[in-house]
Amino acid sequence: MDEILSNVTNKEIQEHYKLISSYVKQQRELQQISQLQMALAIGIKSVAFYSNCENNKNGKHFNVEHIYKICKILGISLRDFYYNVEKLD
């Protein structure tokens, strides 16, 4: 049972965060939304924090609530969001 529960490495998680960040940035830029606009719209008061999440720097990343709000703003379903993120891999 422990083998099943521990089958994901930290490296895999970090790569997943990178894919999410990359897709968010790509879609935000396509829709010509600034980092500041997106940050404020999802409830992040610091554009620097948002930028770190989007660029996957300093250990920062989007959480589930952020992703849900980002999807609503971009007009993308969660299903399509994750489908497209997986296609980047």
N, C-alpha and C positions, 0 to 999 in steps of 0.2 A: 504494500500500500504506500509506503514512504517513497518508493521509486516513482510511483505515479504522480504523487504530489510535488515532487521536486524535479520534474523533468524540464524545467525552463531555466536557462542560465541567465545570469545578469547581463551578459553580452547580448543575448537575444532580446531582452527587454529594452536595452539601450538602442538597439537597431530598430525596434518597433517604434520607440519614441521619435527617432530620426525620421522614419517614414511618415509618421503622423505630422510632424513639424513641417516637413518638406511639402506635403500635400496641402496643408493649411496655407502655407506661404504662397504656393502656386495659385490656389483658388482665390485667395484674398487679392493678389495682384491682378488676376484676370478680371476681377470685378471692380478693380480700381478703388479698393478700400484701403485707407492708410492704417498703419499699425496703431496709431492713436485712436482712430475711430473704432477699430475692432476691439482694442483693449477696453475702452470705455463701454462699448456695447455688451461685452461679456462680464463686466464687473471688475475689471482689473484697473486700478487707479494709476499704475505706473507703466508707462510705455517701455521703460527699460526692462521690467519684469516680463512683459509681453514679448519683447524682442528676444530675450533670453529663452523663453519657451519656444518661440517660433524658430530660433536658430539652434535650439538644443544645446545651450551653453550654460555653464555653471551649475549643472545638475538640475536645471529647471525644465519642466515639461507641462503640457496641458493635462488637466484632470478630466474626469468624465463629465462633470458639469460644464467645463469650458468647451469640450468637444460638442456637447449637446447644443449649447448656445451658438457656437460657431456654425454648426450645421443649419440651424434655424436662420441665421443671418445670411448665409450663402445660398439658402434654398436647396440644400442637399439632404436627403434622408440619411439617417444613421447607417442604414444598410448600404446605400450607395457610397457613403463616405468610406466605410471600412472595405468595401469591395474595391474601390479605387486605390486605397492605401495598399492593399495586398497586391494589386497589379504593379505597384512601384517596385516591389521586392524582386 
